[in-house]
Each structure stands twice: as C-alpha cells, then as structure tokens.
Amino acid sequence: MMATRLSNLTASCRHFGECDRLMRGLLLGLLAFSLLLKLALILQTGPHGKSIFEMEYGFGGVIDNLYHRNSLEACGIAYALDFCGVAFRMPLLPFLYAKLAMLIGTSQIALAITKAIVFQVLMAASLLYLFNILAKFPIRRLVLVLVTGLTLLGPQYLKHSISVQYEESLLLDLFIVYFSLLVGVVIKQRLGQTLSAADRAIVVVLALIGCSLYFIKSSLILFGLVAIAAPVWLLKTPAWLRIAVFLPFVIGFIGWGWFNASYHGEVRLTSSYNGENFYRGQNPYTYRMYPDINLDRIIDSREVQLNNGEILKLPDWTVNFPKFTSEWQWHDYFQNLGKQWIRENPGQALELTLRKLYVIFLEPGKVPFRQSGQLGAETLDYSLATFLAGKAWIVLMRFLFFVALGMAIKHLWRRDEDWRPALVFLLFIGAYIAPYVAGFAYQRHITPLLVFAVYAWPLLSLPGVSASTRMPD
C-alpha cells in the first residue's frame, strides 16, 4: 500500500510539478532553519569576549602573528615550551581567519557567525545544483531533502559546525559542498547529459577543495588526493585535465616544503604538532585512558583517575621535556617515543588500535567521555535530553553508514557497473580514518565521516545503470 501511495504521489508530482515546488521549498526552509539554529547557538553558547588570538589547539598564536606581523612564525605554542616555529598549524585556516579578521574584527563570535553564513550559502548552492539535476527523480529529491534535514538538524552536526576552534568545524560543511557537487556532476554524465562549461568549472572547484584539505589539516593528505582524483576518474575528461587538477596541490606541497626548509634548513611537509598528536595516540597512558579521558591530560596533568577509581600517574613534562631548539626536534622526539612504544608493546598497540576502530565505527557516546582527569569533576554543558538525542543521531547515521559500506563492498565484489564509484567511496573512507587509527579519534573527528558518507551514498546507486541499482523512481 505504501509503495502504491508513493507511486501515485510520484505521478502526481511529475504531472503538476507541485512536489518540485514543495520539496525545493522544504530544502531551502531546512537550510534557513539550520542557519537560524546555528546563529542562536553561537550567540547563546559561543566564546563571548574572546578574540581569535585566544583560540585553542595552537591556532591563536599563529593567527596573532599573521594578523599583526603577516608572519607564520609563532613562539611558545606547545605546552610548557618556548621555541619558535612556522609549522605548528597548517597555514590555510590561520591565514583565512587572520585576513577575515581585517574585515569583521577579531571576535570569535563574529568569526563563527560569518563562517556559518558563508558556508550555509555555499551548501545551499551545491545542494540546489544536485536537486536540479535530479529533476526526473522525485523520490531521490525527497531522499536528498530528508538527508539534509537529518544532517543539518543533527545535534552533533550543530555542536561541531558552529565552532571555530578546530578544523572539523569547517570540514563538516565543506564535505557537504564537495560531495553534493561531485554526485551532481557524476549523475549528470551518467544520464547522458552534456557537461556544460559550468560543470567543467565544478570539476576544477572539486579539485581545489581536495587540494585545500592538505593545507587545512596535513593528516588529510590521502583524503585530499582522493578528492582531487575522484571527479576526473569518475568523469570522462581529457588527459590534460587529469594532470592539471593535481598541479595546485603539487605546487603547494613543494612550496610548503621549501617554506619550512628556508626557516629550519630542512624540508618538512606536515604540521609539527603531528609528532605530539601521534604520541598521544601511541603510549602506555593512552592505552589505559582511551576513550574515557581527554588525552590532553597526558601532557598537561600529573595524574588522572580512571573509571575504576585507580590513580594513574603521568609524567611531569614541565620537568621531563628535553631542551628543544626547534619545532621539528619536538615533533621527532614525540613521534619516535610513540614508535618506540609500539615496537616494545605490539600486543597492547594492537589492542589499542582495535579499541580505536571500535570508537570510529561503533561507539555511540561522546568521545572522550570525560574532559577532566578526576571522577565526578566533570561540569556537563548539555542536558540529558541533548545527550540522548545526540546518541540517537549517531546511531542512525552509523546505520546509514554501514548500509552504504555494504553496498560499496557488494558493487566492488560483483565488479558491476558501479564498481568504480564504490571503490572511490571506500577509498574516501579508508583515507579519512587512517590518521585517526594511527593517532586517536574523538567525536569531532567521527562526525564528518558520517556526514560525508551519507552525502556520498548516491554514488553507490547511480540512476540509468540497471534495474538492480536504481531506486524506485
């Protein structure tokens, strides 16, 4: 009966165009409502009175120097250390935030509001592009609207997207833009439509987004390369374009290495914070603490209390730090310390890796469970209802994620018409999770994975291929 009603509704929509106007209105309404929620949350919970120079995770000091001295050099960024460097953070976000501050001021609230508005406009444009391409597929349009509502009104999406403190707050929206455009242009070609000049420009935009990911967060280098390659691999494009789309990345990659070499006298291609982050993911304390306690406590605390009440003593890094003279000595020291622990404790390292995979793929709760190192000292900034809603959202998004993962594996196993998009989908998943398996994954890292997987899902069910892969339009 439900199938009959959907069929009748579809026929009615095609004839009168009523559903087109209704669904377009719903899509725009969801985008507008989501933006209002974001602005309300920013004004209610945002860091009032704080400037962008006070941003966490090492961003504030780098932005301060870019804003006042037009230089990436910053000093004293790492905890309890006072050496200077130019690669504490990858350069793109600090540069954009510093330049934007010259227009809107240095308030974190102003930055958060501006970011929310700009990305909501970009998401609206990309989603409408995909919506228009699906003109002959009203059920798919309805699914797009439902997915947009599920995503943009999701508690964890809203929580992380309104922040300006970490890269994932930007990646959430950027992934929606990227995959909406990618899916749209791939579907357009699959339907036999000629790609316009605007569509080919979108291919270039997709490549530039992929290139930007490395300069936002160096651990996304593999993901960014897949993002550059995906459109030219899935679309019929001339050989010169397949090469040209990688040029911005290659130029930037070489430029970043040269920039580090000119400052330090050695070629380095990542962020110097990666060494300490790698250590946070590979050491005996993380083995005992993760995912219960924020791993920053390993560096800035002397002890933590585990869930069983046991007190775990931690090293006093204000005393134990070697006398580093450069950021790359600091990077190498902690990276080697993490590697040494893996070599000496392979069994524990494997167990910890499996625990990380569980967190990435199955854990429904907020990770880390505690920010504080002491039991009962946690000040909750959310209600029980918000906590349960967030858990329910994660569970639902994970269900959709695993359905998509199963479809991708099936297409690849059968080597059917959709094997190529399925392989791209799996490459995106693998490239995204790899650095978090090596390091550590929090909820803010997992949420973008679930979001982009849902928006990449249509690549696994392209129209116009075969009856077995088409949705019931």
KAKA-V916204 format. One record per residue. N is the residue number from 1. PSI is psi as a letter, one per 30 degrees, with the letter a starting at -180 (999 if undefined). Layout:
N,PSI / N,PSI
//
This chain:
1,e / 2,e / 3,e / 4,e / 5,e / 6,e / 7,e / 8,e / 9,e / 10,e / 11,e / 12,e / 13,e / 14,e / 15,e / 16,f / 17,g / 18,e / 19,e / 20,e / 21,e / 22,e / 23,e / 24,e / 25,e / 26,e / 27,e / 28,e / 29,e / 30,e / 31,e / 32,e / 33,e / 34,e / 35,e / 36,e / 37,e / 38,e / 39,e / 40,e / 41,e / 42,e / 43,f / 44,e / 45,f / 46,l / 47,i / 48,k / 49,f / 50,k / 51,l / 52,f / 53,f / 54,g / 55,l / 56,a / 57,g / 58,f / 59,e / 60,e / 61,e / 62,e / 63,e / 64,e / 65,e / 66,e / 67,e / 68,f / 69,g / 70,h / 71,k / 72,f / 73,k / 74,l / 75,k / 76,g / 77,e / 78,k / 79,k / 80,g / 81,k / 82,g / 83,l / 84,l / 85,l / 86,f / 87,g / 88,e / 89,l / 90,l / 91,f / 92,e / 93,e / 94,e / 95,e / 96,e / 97,e / 98,e / 99,e / 100,e / 101,f / 102,f / 103,e / 104,f / 105,l / 106,g / 107,k / 108,e / 109,e / 110,e / 111,e / 112,e / 113,e / 114,e / 115,e / 116,e / 117,e / 118,e / 119,f / 120,e / 121,e / 122,e / 123,e / 124,e / 125,e / 126,e / 127,e / 128,e / 129,e / 130,e / 131,e / 132,e / 133,f / 134,g / 135,e / 136,g / 137,i / 138,e / 139,e / 140,e / 141,e / 142,e / 143,e / 144,e / 145,e / 146,e / 147,e / 148,e / 149,e / 150,e / 151,e / 152,f / 153,g / 154,k / 155,e / 156,e / 157,e / 158,e / 159,e / 160,e / 161,f / 162,f / 163,l / 164,g / 165,f / 166,l / 167,e / 168,f / 169,f / 170,e / 171,e / 172,e / 173,e / 174,e / 175,e / 176,e / 177,e / 178,e / 179,f / 180,e / 181,e / 182,e / 183,e / 184,e / 185,e / 186,e / 187,e / 188,e / 189,e / 190,e / 191,g / 192,g / 193,k / 194,k / 195,k / 196,l / 197,e / 198,e / 199,e / 200,e / 201,e / 202,e / 203,e / 204,e / 205,e / 206,e / 207,e / 208,e / 209,e / 210,e / 211,e / 212,f / 213,e / 214,e / 215,f / 216,e / 217,j / 218,f / 219,f / 220,g / 221,e / 222,e / 223,e / 224,e / 225,e / 226,e / 227,e / 228,e / 229,e / 230,e / 231,e / 232,f / 233,e / 234,f / 235,l / 236,j / 237,l / 238,l / 239,e / 240,e / 241,e / 242,f / 243,e / 244,e / 245,f / 246,f / 247,e / 248,e / 249,e / 250,e / 251,e / 252,e / 253,e / 254,e / 255,e / 256,e / 257,e / 258,e / 259,e / 260,e / 261,e / 262,f / 263,e / 264,f / 265,g / 266,k / 267,k / 268,k / 269,g / 270,a / 271,k / 272,f / 273,f / 274,e / 275,e / 276,e / 277,e / 278,e / 279,e / 280,f / 281,f / 282,i / 283,l / 284,f / 285,e / 286,e / 287,e / 288,f / 289,e / 290,k / 291,g / 292,e / 293,k / 294,k / 295,f / 296,f / 297,f / 298,e / 299,e / 300,g / 301,l / 302,f / 303,l / 304,l / 305,j / 306,l / 307,f / 308,g / 309,f / 310,k / 311,k / 312,j / 313,k / 314,l / 315,k / 316,j / 317,f / 318,f / 319,e / 320,f / 321,k / 322,l / 323,i / 324,k / 325,f / 326,l / 327,f / 328,f / 329,e / 330,e / 331,e / 332,e / 333,e / 334,e / 335,e / 336,e / 337,e / 338,e / 339,e / 340,e / 341,e / 342,e / 343,e / 344,f / 345,i / 346,e / 347,e / 348,e / 349,e / 350,e / 351,e / 352,e / 353,e / 354,e / 355,e / 356,e / 357,e / 358,e / 359,e / 360,e / 361,f / 362,e / 363,j / 364,f / 365,l / 366,k / 367,k / 368,l / 369,e / 370,k / 371,e / 372,l / 373,f / 374,k / 375,k / 376,f / 377,f / 378,k / 379,j / 380,k / 381,g / 382,l / 383,l / 384,e / 385,e / 386,e / 387,e / 388,e / 389,e / 390,e / 391,e / 392,e / 393,e / 394,e / 395,e / 396,e / 397,e / 398,e / 399,e / 400,e / 401,e / 402,e / 403,e / 404,e / 405,e / 406,e / 407,e / 408,e / 409,e / 410,e / 411,e / 412,e / 413,e / 414,f / 415,h / 416,a / 417,f / 418,g / 419,e / 420,e / 421,e / 422,e / 423,e / 424,e / 425,e / 426,e / 427,e / 428,e / 429,e / 430,e / 431,e / 432,e / 433,f / 434,e / 435,f / 436,f / 437,e / 438,e / 439,c / 440,l / 441,k / 442,l / 443,e / 444,f / 445,e / 446,e / 447,e / 448,e / 449,e / 450,e / 451,e / 452,f / 453,e / 454,e / 455,f / 456,f / 457,e / 458,f / 459,f / 460,f / 461,h / 462,k / 463,l / 464,g / 465,d / 466,l / 467,e / 468,f / 469,f / 470,k / 471,l / 472,i / 473,999
//
